């Protein structure tokens, strides 16, 4: 049976837990960098369980770090924790509804719809 990434519309239908996305996160990183500042990314994480909540904050660079550093570390932390899912896509879309098309395209490239 094919492996279905977590967040995919068919994930978990066969009774097995959905697998998490483990491929390239380059496009996700670039999306974060284009759409959010470092402070906005930190705020997004702390206010959303789907984005990692406060537990993930220790994995991010400090308050003076560039948006580039925060976006890179956040995308990697989400991947390590298995948080790149449809729920995360929904959180990002709610945060930036005007970028919904870009967000959906990046997640579709990861097999998440």
C-alpha positions in Angstrom: 0.0 0.0 0.0 1.3 3.5 -0.7 2.5 5.6 2.2 0.2 8.6 2.6 1.7 11.7 4.2 0.1 13.0 7.4 -2.6 15.6 6.6 -3.5 14.0 3.2 -7.2 13.6 2.7 -6.8 9.8 2.7 -4.4 9.5 5.7 -5.3 6.8 8.2 -8.2 5.3 6.3 -6.7 1.8 6.5 -6.5 1.9 10.3 -2.8 2.6 10.5 -1.7 6.0 11.9 -0.8 8.4 9.1 2.8 8.9 8.4 4.4 12.3 8.8 6.0 14.3 5.9 9.7 13.7 5.8 10.6 15.1 2.4 12.2 18.4 1.4 10.9 21.4 3.4 12.7 24.0 1.2 9.4 25.4 -0.2 7.8 25.6 3.3 10.8 27.5 4.6 10.7 29.9 1.6 6.9 30.4 2.2 7.4 31.3 5.9 10.2 33.7 5.0 8.0 35.4 2.3 4.9 35.7 4.5 5.8 36.2 8.1 8.4 38.2 10.2 10.4 36.5 12.9 8.1 37.9 15.6 5.0 36.9 13.7 6.3 33.3 13.4 7.0 33.2 17.2 3.5 34.5 17.9 2.0 31.9 15.6 3.8 29.1 17.3 2.9 30.1 20.8 -0.8 30.6 20.0 -1.4 27.3 18.1 -1.1 23.7 19.2 -1.0 22.7 15.5 2.0 25.0 15.1 3.8 23.4 18.1 2.7 25.6 20.9 5.1 26.9 23.6 7.0 23.6 23.6 8.6 24.3 20.3 9.8 27.8 21.3 13.0 26.3 22.8 14.0 25.0 19.4 13.8 28.5 17.8 16.6 31.1 17.8 16.4 34.0 20.3 14.6 37.3 20.0 17.3 39.0 17.9 17.5 36.3 15.3 16.7 37.1 11.7 13.4 36.0 10.0 15.6 33.7 7.9 17.0 31.9 10.9 13.6 31.6 12.6 11.8 30.4 9.4 14.5 27.8 8.8 14.6 26.4 12.3 10.8 26.4 12.6 10.3 24.5 9.3 12.9 21.9 10.6 11.3 21.7 14.0 7.9 21.1 12.5 9.3 18.3 10.4 11.1 16.7 13.3 7.9 16.8 15.4 5.7 15.5 12.6 3.6 18.7 12.6 3.6 19.3 8.8 0.0 18.3 8.4 -3.4 19.6 7.1 -3.9 21.1 10.6 -0.8 23.2 10.2 -1.8 24.3 6.7 -5.1 25.5 8.2 -3.3 27.5 10.8 -1.1 29.2 8.3 -4.1 29.9 6.0 -6.0 31.4 8.8 -3.0 33.6 9.7 -2.5 34.7 6.1 -5.8 34.2 4.2 -4.6 36.4 1.3 -1.8 33.9 0.7 -4.1 30.8 0.8 -3.2 29.8 -2.7 0.5 30.0 -2.1 0.1 28.0 1.2 -2.1 25.3 -0.5 0.4 25.0 -3.4 3.4 24.4 -1.0 1.5 21.8 1.0 0.1 20.1 -2.1 3.7 19.8 -3.2 4.3 17.8 0.0 1.2 15.6 -0.6 -1.0 17.4 1.9 -4.4 18.7 0.8 
